Amino acid sequence: MKIHQDQIGKILALKKTPQRIICLVPSLTELLVDLGLESAIVGLTKFCVHPSHLKKNKTIIGGTKNINIKKIKALNPDIILCNKEENTKEIVALCEQIVPTHVSDIFTIDDALELINLYGELFSREVQAAKMVQEIKFKLVDFQQFIENKELKKIAYFIWKKPWMVAGNQTFIHHMLQLNKFDNIYKNRERYPEIDIDNIALEGDPDFLFLSSEPYPFKENDISEMEKLSNARVILVNGEMFSWYGSRLLKAFDYFKALHQ
């Protein structure tokens, strides 16, 4: 019997290394594949889009906020992977009735690195996890040197349209913005607040408005609409680079360098 603790302090007692995994978190599905666990994944969500071939070969059990319990039971999983922000309390409770359920809770890169190591232990991929963590740390240090002398820029990071919603503090996105020396004008608002778009100048007169590619799929035509509402420069950004906290971090810092340049 192996004892594991997840990131919300819950204890999981497992008789053996899980061989049949259901993952309800898109960024963590990608992480599993990059840890060499693709063959162990039996179920995922419709939003688990990386790697692109995965949904053709695996069973889709719903979304991140709604799941098909019958499908999950039929897959006979050994473990289900959830995230405190991505999945609801109700979903986690339902999963726990079926099988041990591991919940991640991530606000910072340190939390993300801890989770990679936890998955290494959980799925007997310690060597692969340690190597990935070291590589991310190396890229992080390199990026911190790159960003050191950059000027602080004021930004608003939009995740939804009508209602207009932004990333506030207590989010992984906010942590990544801070890392980039982007001063989030909504840093005094928690989580993902709805905002009055007409008052954006009063909130902090940002230099840039970032329109994220997810969860709302902002497109080029949204730029012109936003430019009418603010004097800030409007930029489409890759939401996965700011909000995916698994192996996507291996690519994020190169993306951030390009964004600054």
Secondary structure, DSSP 8 states (H G I E B T S, - for coil): -EEEE-TTS-EEEESS---SEEE--HHHHHHHHHTT-GGGEEEE-TT--SSTTHHHHSEE-B-SS-B-HHHHHHT--SEEEEETTTS-HHHHHHHHTTS-EEEE--SSHHHHHHHHHHHHHHTT-HHHHHHHHHHHHHHHHHHHHHHTT---EEEEEEEETTTTEE--BSSHHHHHHHHTTEEETTTTSBSS-B--GGGHHHHH--SEEEEESSSS---HHHHHHHHTT-SSEEEEE-HHHHH--STTHHHHHHHHHHHH-
